[in-house]
Amino acid sequence: MRWILMGASTIAAEHMIGAIRSQPGASVHRILSSSPGRAAEFAATHGIPHHGSDLAAALADPEAGAVYISTTNEQHRAQALAAIAAGKHVLCEKPLAMTAGEAAEMVLAARARGVTFATNHHLRCAGSHRAIRALIAGGRIGKVLSLRIFHAVQLPAHLQGWRINDAAAGGGVIADITVHNADTARFLLQDEPVSVVAKMTASGLGEGVEDSAMSIWTMSSGAMVFSHESFTHPFAGSGLELHGTAGSVFARGVMSQSPLGEIELVTAAGREAIPFTRDDLYATGLAAFLAATRGEGAPAASGEDGVRSLSIALAVRKAARSGTCCPVTFPEL
């Protein structure tokens, strides 16, 4: 599988190029950027044979079979729809689009064209998250009562830019991190939220978008989820806690792009360290995606998963803006 990268992004450079090249027979074939100079520089740095800024020309390349999209959020829909129309498989960064309706349009287009379309929700590929899900599914903590996700960090300077200053490009911590927390909750609990209440604030890190948010979700099972995300907390760390009728799980440092962290299960029997695999998250996701393109199983996170995580994040933003409890609704797919 030869890949086109849409977006000369940090995530492509630091994680996705290596993950693609780790897959048997896969290669990075072309880099596309709105800046021809940026595309040329990125191609030279990373040893990519083709580069440019012409979307139509790139998608007309018969040697390329898949597209990875990591441009700014407002560009995802048009680029994904063009790639799907060209018959390419598409792996798109979260959030899939600016609205849930746009994201649903992308999923439906891929379904009609018969190509694989997936969301790059890398955290569900972490060995830590899969181990926690297994604990829940195995009944180790009994009935789940609550989940607390804290994903508050200091956004590095080289990742700031549009994320903290450009609402039109899809900036803000809710679009950037709440969608991850939403997918994490859905993946671990195998459940959906039905309503949310929320608060958000802008502390002055940027302009025009929120940089911190807190929300509480009521799940269909009755369990409660507390989600905290921020761009402004240099020493808070990240992790999650799960509490049930028979035990609790404490996981620190697991909301990471790298296979880090530790997990402890606490029950009436005492405390138990939970081991987990520490495979590369992105390589794990790429392997599942490529298998899906061959008709072998499903992507780690489908397009439908991306629609739902975006819908939850948008409900959080609506609740924060309105100061009311907002229902969570999902487009029909």
N, C-alpha and C positions, 0 to 999 in steps of 0.2 A: 504494500500500500504506500503510494507516494502522497505526501501531504502538502497542502497549501496552508501557510500561516497567514491569517488576516489580522494584522496588528503586530508591529515590532515592539512588543510589550515586555515588561519585566518578567511576568509570569511565564511567557514563552521562553525567554532567555534562561531563566533560573530553573525551570521545572519541566516544561513541556517538550523542548527539543531533546533533552536527554531521555525522557520517557518514551518518546516516539522512536528514537534510535535504539532503545533497549528491546524493542519488539522485533522478532524474527521477520526479515523481509521488508520492514518499514523504513522509510526515509523521509527527510524534510526536503521537499522538491522546490518550493518557491516561497518567498516572503513578499507580502503585499503591504504597502504602507501608503498613507495619503501623501507622504513626503518622499519623492524619489531618492533624495540624498540619504534620508534615514533608512530606506529600504536597501540601498547599496551598501551602506556602512554595516547594517545588521547582517546582510548576506556575507560580507567579507569576514566579519568577526566570527560567525558561526558556521562557515563553510557550506552555505546554501547555494546551489548552482544557479538559481534563477531569482530575479527580483524585479519589482516594478510597482506601479500605482494604478494600472489599468485593470479594473475588476473583471470586465467582460473578457479581456484577453487571457487573464489568468484562468478563469473558469472554462474557457474554450480549450485549455490544454488537455488532450486526451490521456496523457500519462498520469495525471493527478486524479486520485479517486476519493480523497477525503479532505475536508476543510476544518481547521481549528480557528475559531473566532475569539479574539481577545482584545478587540477594539473597545472604545468607550461605549457605554451602554446604549446610547441612542442610535448607534449604527448597527446593532445586532440584527434587528428585524430585516432590514433591506438586504444586508449581506447574506443572511441565512436563506432568505427566500430566493435570492439569485443563485446561490450554491445549490439549493434543492432543485430548482428548475433546471439546472445544468446536470442533474443526476449525480451530484456528489453526496457522500455521507457527511454529516455535520456534527461536530462536537463544539458546543457553544459555552462560553463562560456565563456564569450567573451575574446578575439576573438576566434572564433570557431577553427581556425587552423592557420598555418603559411602562407598559400596561399589561395586565393579565390577558386582555383580549388580543393584543399583538402576539404574545407568547403562544396563545392557543392557535392563532393563525399559522404560526411556524410549525407547530406539531401536526396540524391537519394537512398542511402542504406536503410535509415529509411522508405522512401516511399515504396520501394520494399518489405520490411519486414513487413510493416503494423504496425509499432510502432510510438509513438509520439516522435518527436525530436524537442527540443526548445532551444532557446538562453536565458541566464539569464540576459537580459537587464532590470535591475530592475527599472531604472528611469522612464520608461513609465508606471510603476505601481504606481507612486507617484500621490497623489491627486492634487498636484500643477500642474503637467504637464497635467493631464487630464482636469483640469479647464482651463488652457491656451488653450489647443486644442479646448475646447468647445467655448471659446471666438472667436477664429478664425472661426470655423465652423458656429457660429451664426452671423457672419458678423460684430462683434463689432469693429474691427479695419479696416474694408474695405478690399481692395486688399492688400495682404502682399507685401511689398517692400524689407524688409531686416530683417535678424535675426542675432543677435550677441550673441554668447555663450562664456562665459569666465569660464573656469574650471581649473584655475591655483591655485595650492595648494602647501604646503610643504609636501612631501611624508614622512609619519612617519618612524622613523628608523626601526621599526620592520617589515615594508613592503618593505624595500629597497632591499637588496640582489640582486637576479637575475633580478629584474625589472630595475636596474640601471647599471648592470655589464655584463649581459649575452645576447648578441644578438641571440645566437643559441637557447636559451630557449624562445625567443620571447619578450625580454625586450625592454624598451623604452617607452616614454610617448605616442607615436602615437598608439602603440598596446594597451596600457593600458587605455588611456583616449579619444583619437580621435575617437575610435570606439563608445564610449558612446555618444560623441557629434554628430556623424553621425546618430546614431539611434534616438537621440533626435530630430534632424532636420527633419528626415524622418517622425517621429511620429507626430510632431506638424504640419508640413506643408503638409503632405500627398503628397510629391513631391520628386523628385530625382535630385541629381546634375548631370550635364553633363560635367563639366570641373572644374579643380582646379589649383590654383597657391599657392605656399607655401614656407616657410622658416622654418628651424629647427636649433637648436644649442645644444651643450653639454657644460655646465658651469663648469664641474669638479665635480659634485656630484658623478658620477660613471665613468665607463670606457666603451667605445665601443658602446654606444647607445645615442640617443638624449634624453634630459630631458626637452626641451621646444620646442613648435612648434606654428606657426601661419599660417593660411591658409584662402583663400577666394574661395568660391565655387559659380558657376553660376548654378542656378536651372533651370529645364526645363520650369518653368513658367516665367523665367526672374528675379525672386527674387534673391538677393545676400545673402550669409551666410558668416559671419566672425567667425572663430573658433580659440580660444586661449586655449592651454592646457600646463601645466607645473608641474614639481615636485619640483620646487625651490622657490615658492612664498609664504612665510609664512603669509602674511597679505592681500593678494589680494581678498580673498573671492571668491565666485562663483555665477553664476546666468546667466540670459539671458534677452535680450531685443528684442522685436518684434515691428516693425514699419510698419504701413499701411497707406492707404489713408484716413482713418477715425479715426485712433487712434493709441496709442502705449501701449505696455505692458512692465512693468518693474518688473522683478522677481529676488529677491535676496535670496541667500542661498538655492536654490532649486536643485542644482546639488549634492545632498547628499544621502547617504544610509539611512538616517533617515528622517521622515516626517516633515522637517523643512522649514523655509523660509516665505516669504511674497510676495504678488502679488498686484500690483497697475495698474489699467487701467486709461489711460489719454485720454480724448476725448474733443471735443468742449464744452461738458457739464460740464467738470471739472475732478476732480480726484476721483477715486472710489476704495476702498479696495475690493479685490476679495477673498471671503472665499473659502476654500477647505477642503476636508476630510483629516485627518491625520492618516490614517490606515498604518500599517506596510507594507512597499513596498514588502518585500520578501514573507510575508504571502499572500498578494494579488496575487503575481505571482504564488506561489505554488497552490493556489486554482484554478486559471485558468488552470494551467498545469494538475492538477489531473482531472479536469472536462474534459479536452481534451482527456485524456486517456480513459475516459468512453464514448467518442463520443459526448460530450456535449460542443460544441463551439471549440474555438482554444486557444492555448497558448497566453499569453500576447505578447511575441515576438517569432515568429516561427524560424525554422532553416533558412528559406529563408531570414528573416530579418537579421539574423546573417551573412549570406553570403554577403548581401548588405552593412552592416555597415563595414565589413572587407574590401570589395572592395573599399569603399570610403577612408578608412584609408590608404590602400596601395597606392592609387592614390595620396594622400597627401604626403606620404613618397617619392614616385617617383618624384613628382613635386619639392619637396624640394631638393632632390639629384641632379636633372637635371637642376634646375633653369629655367624650361620651364613650359608653361601651358599644363597640361596633361588631356586627356579625362578620364572620369569615365566610365568603362565598367563592366558589370556584367555577370557571367557565365549563360549559359542557364540551366534552371531547369525544 
